[in-house]
Amino acid sequence: MFQSHVIEVHGVFAGAAIDAAGKFRFVAVDPRVEELDGSEWPSLPDVQRVVGGMLVRHGHVRMAAQPRRDQV
């Protein structure tokens, strides 16, 4: 049986990752990441990182502000 995981980046629903046979296949819903549709990844965090990186790199979403190290 397959299990799916929502891939959401800073409130943007980008698609789903389908867990099958130890690999995660990305199914794009957002046209901004459609070039990744059908790609396979070894882990769910890999899918999230790549999809998130693509959206951030292209300016579609903004990363949350991170505290500076001297503020932690």
PyMOL commands that set and color helices and strands:
alter all, ss='L'
color gray80, all
select helices_A, chain A and resi 31-36+44-57+69-71
alter helices_A, ss='H'
color red, helices_A
select strands_A, chain A and resi 3-9+12-20+23-28+40-41
alter strands_A, ss='S'
color yellow, strands_A
deselect
rebuild
show_as cartoon
